[in-house]
Every structure is written in structure tokens, then in C-alpha cells.
């Protein structure tokens, strides 16, 4: 009995002193998020967008994940979208690859992040087993990638949003000469374009959103990759008056709109390592900061907010109907 009393007293002291606390587990506090002035729309469908993130918590990944969790206390997402490059440098080997635990499950462990994640493939995911990322849909309760491209429709308080998730690597012409992208070579890009044309023809939703890895416009390092994407994809986005195209690939945060077209281009690829960025002719915003994007849709507007790893809203923009 005496040993038990001593043990309990010691345990109480350790808990009081915070010896079992873990700074990375705590993340940002709710107060820090409130200071950042996240805007909340009434009766909106809310979601987060993150890309280029899988690095075992390093290079800012854990800090962004902590801030995402903290932000759920203010703006609760119904789901989370990824813009690809989910695992660096070479994807995953199988559904049992330890990277699923060390770079996804144990990083985005906050309760507010246990919502559906709708993922797409990036070029780095093709360097491993892209099929394993599809098959993990049957393993995880929150990871969703039923195919290389697919469609989801979401509804909240009367607003409907059609999400079209695409696989952009087959549209990057230079990959067909690179051995590390051999898995891309067998993909049928023409079939995917016909599918996109079919699903985007449905105008029943209030908003149309396309999610792909490679951007069509950029002021960043990968600006040379955008020409192929525009050549393959811009006509179908223009034809069906897509409201927003989310992308990653660039390790930064950008908002671009060519005034000749309706579509707004949001790059959210700052989930871990960031690179220097810049602006191009149609740029509205660009930042080389770790962070993610929140989106809120009502029938009247679609609001985007870029939140950095310190909980600051560094940019916001609202598309009005």
C-alpha cells in the first residue's frame, strides 16, 4: 500500500509539472486561431485544401497539421481535399507501407481532422504504387481515392457543390520520356478528358470545382509545366464554366485568374516544404509560406482563406454569384 501511495503521488506531480506533455501534440491554441480572424459564413459548406505534404512531419508538415486542427475549433470542415503529392519522395509501396502511419495517420491526428479526406495523385505518388493509394480507401475510414479520377457532390443547407477530382500527370507531356514515370505512360488521357466533359456538363450544382495536381497557371518554380496543362485542360474548364480549379505541385500558396475566363485558380501546395514563389501576369496573390486553404460555399458566394502555419489568415477572397 505504501508503494502504491508513493507511485500515485509521483504520477500526480509529473502530470502537474506537465512532464508528459508534447508540444507537437498540443499544436496551436484556439485563442491563437481566433486572433487570426478566420471568417465564418453562416449556413455554408466548409472544407480544407492541402497539398504536397507527406514528409513524416518534417519541413513544416507537423506545424501545418497542428494549425489545421486548431482551426477546426473556429471553422469546422465537412471534409478535406488533397491536391496530390501525398507522400515524398516516391509515394508508398503498399497499403501496409509504414509511411501511412508516420506521414498521414500520426500527423493529422487531431479530432477535427477525422473527416473524409478526398485525395488525388501527384507526380511523386506515381513513383511508388499509385494503386496502393487507391486501395487504401478500403483500409481507412477517412481516406477516399476510389479511382484515379472520380466525382463527388456535396450539399449543406441548400447549397450544392460538384467536385471533379482528376489525375493530371497523364497530361504532362514530358513525363512520357522519364523512366520514373513509367506508370503514367499507360494512362488514357483522352478517355479522362471525355469523362470530364461528361460529368461537368451537369449544371445542377450551385458551384463546379475541379481538383488536380498540376496548375494551369503559376508564378512559381514550375511555371514551365503550366503550358501542357493549359493545352489539355483549359478548353474543358472554359466550356463548362468551372468556378474554381484547385492545384498543388508548386510548394506555395497562389491565387490566379485569367480575366478572359471564369475559372479561379487556387494553388494550395504548401503542406510541408515551401519554395520561393512569384507572380505572373494574372496573379492576385502569391506567398512562400507553409499553410493550407479553407473554402466556404453558400448559394451567394464562395470564400477562400489562406492560413499559414502560425494561424494567420494571410489572404482571403470571395467569388460572388
N, C-alpha and C positions, 0 to 999 in steps of 0.2 A: 504494500500500500504506500509506503514511504517513497519508493522509487517512482511509482505512478504519479504521485503528487509533484515530485521534483520535475518529472518529464512534462507534465501539463503546464507547470509554471514556466519552464523554459520555452515551451512552444508558444505560450501566450506572449512572453517577452519578445520572441522573434517576430511574431505577427505584428505586435505593436510597433516594433522598430522598422517594419517593412522589409525584413531580410529576405522574404520570399517574393518580393515584387520584381517585376520585369518591365523595364521601361518600354521595350518594344511592344509588349503586350498591352500596355496602357494606351498607347497612341495619343492623339490629340484629345483634349478635353472638350466637352460640349461648349464651355464658355469661350474657348478659342475659336470654335466654329461660328458661334453667334456674332463675335466681333467681326468676322469676315463678311457679314452682310449677305448671306445667301438668300436670294429672293424665292419666295414660295407662292405659287399661283394656286388659287382656290379651285377645287374640283378638276385638278389636272392629272394627266398620266405622266408619271415621273420615271426616268431611267438614267443610268450612268453609262458612260462610254470610256473604255480604257484600251490601250493598245501597246504592243511592243514591250512586254512586261516580264516575261519569265526568266528571272536570274537568281533564283534561290534567296531572294530577299535583298540582294546586293544592288549597288548603283541606284539607290533611291527607291527600289521596289517596295521595301517594307514601310518606308515613310509614307509613300503614296497610299498603300493599303490601309495604314492606320488612319490616314486622313479621310479616306473613303468611309471607313467605319464610323468615325466621329461625325461625318457629315450626315449620316443616316439619322442622327438624332434631330436634325433640322429639316432635311429634305429626304424623305424615305423613298427609295427606289422600288418600283414593282419588279424590276429585272435589271440586268447588267449586260451590255453588249461589248464584245471584244472586236478590235479591228485587226486581229491577226498577229503573227509572230508571238505566239503564246509561250514558246519555250526556246531559249537560246542555248547554244548556238545551232543545234541540229535537231530540233524537235524532240520527240520521245520515241523510244524503241518499241513500246507495247503499252497495253493498258495497265500493266503491273510495274512499269518503269518507276523507280523511286522519285523521279522528278515530279510526278503528280502530287506527291505529298510535300516534298521540300520546296517546290516552287509555285504550288497553287493552293492545295488544301490547308497547309500550315501557315500560309501567308495571308490569305483572305479568310481569316478565321473568325472575324467579328460577326456577332449575331445578325446585324443589319445587312450583312453581305450574303446571308444564306437565303438568297432568292434565286430564281432561274438565271443562269448565265447563258447567253446565246453567242456562240463563238464561230469564227470563220478561220480559214487557213491563211497564213502569211508565207512568204517565200522560205523563211527559216523552218517553218513547220514541214515543208516539203523535203527538207534534208534528212528528216527522220521518217517514221511511219505515219503518214497523214491518216491512214486508215485507223490507227490506234486512237487518234483524237476523235474520229467519228464513233468508234466503238465504245469509247469511254462514256458516251451518252447512256449506255446500258449499265454502267457501273455506278455512276454518280447521280445523286438526286438533283443536283443543281446544274451540272454541265450539260449543255444541249448543243450538239452538232450532228443532226440526223443524216446529213449528206454534205457533199462539197458545196452545194448551193441549195437554198431552201427558202421558204416564205413563212412568215408569222403575221397574224393580225391581232392587235391588242385593242381593248376597249376599256374605258374608265369614265364613268359619269357622262356617258353620251358621246364622248369623243373617240374616234377610231383612227388607228394608225396602222398602215400596212408597212411591214419591214421585209425587204427583199435582201437576203444575205447571199453574196456572190463570192466566187473564187477567182481572184484577179490574176494569179500567177500565169495561167494559160494565155493571158492577153499581153504578157511581157515578152516581146519577140526575142530579145537577147537570151532568154533562158533556154531556148531550144538548141543553143550551141554549147551549153555548160553542163558537164557531166554530173555535177552535184544536183542538178535539177532534172535528172532523167525521168523522175516520176511525173513531172509536168508534161513531158512530151506526149504521153498517151491520152491526155485530156482533150475532149472535143469542145473547143471554144465556140464553134458555130452552133452546136446544139445548145450550149448555155445561153447564147445570145437570143436564140429563138424562144427559149424558155422565159428569159427576162421580158422579151417583147409581149409574151402571152400573159404573164402574171401582172405586169404593170399596166396592161390595157384595162384592167378592172378599176373603175373610178369610184367605187362605193365608199372608200375610206376618206376621212377628212384630210389626212396627210399621207404622202408617199415618201418613204425613207429607204435608201439603198445603203448597204454596209459592205465595203470592200477593203482590201488591204492597201492597195496602191492608189495614191492620189492622182487625180486628173490635172490638178494644178498645185504648184508648190513654189515657195521662195526659198526652200531649204536645200540641203545637200543633194537630194535625189531628184532635183529638177529635171535632169536628163531623162528620167524614167517616165515622165508625165506625157510625153508626146505619144507613145504607144497606147497608153490608157485612153487618151482623148480620141485617138483614131478609132479605137474599138468600141468605146462605151458612150461617148458624148451624144451621138445621134439618138440612141435609145432613151437616154435620160431626158434629152430635149423633147423628143416625140411625146413622151408620156408625162411631161411636166413634173418631174420628180422635185420635191421640195428641198430635200437635203441628201447629200452624199457624205457619209462618214468614212474616213480612211485613217490609216496609220502609216507605217513604213518610214516616214520621217519621224525622228525622235524629238518631237517638239509639239507645240500647240499652234494651230493656224486657223484662220477663217478667211476664205477667199470667195468672191463671186464675180464671175464674168457678167457684166451688165447686159450682154446680148442674150443671156439665158436665165431661166428662172432659178435654177438649182444653186443652193448654197453649199459650199464645200468646207467641211469641218474636218481638220486633221487632229486626231487625238492619239498621238503615239508616244506620249511622254510617261509611260507607266514605269519605266526604270531609267536606263541610261539615256541622257539627253545629249544633243549635238547642237553646235551653233546653227542658227537659222537666219532667215532674212525675209524680205518682202519682194513681191513681183508686182506686175502692173495692176492686178486686180485684188491685191491683198487688202484686207480690212484690219487684220491683227496677226501678229506672229510673236511667239515667245519661246525662248530656250529655257524652260523651267519644267521640273518634274511636276506632273499633275494629271488630272483627268477632266472629263466633261460631264456636266449634268444637263439633262434635257427635260423640259416640261411642256406638255401639249394640252391645250384646250381647243375648243372649236374656233376661237378667235385668234390665238397666237401660238407660236412655237418658240420657247425661250431656251437659249443656250447659256451656260455659265462655265467658264474655265476656272477650276480651283487648283491651286498649287499645293505642294506637299506641306506647306505651313498653314493651310486653311484660309488663304486669301483668295477672294474672288478677283482674279486679275483681268477678267473681261466678261462682258455679257452682251447679248444681242437678241432681239426679239423679231421674229418674222410675223407680220400681221396678215391675216386673211383679207 
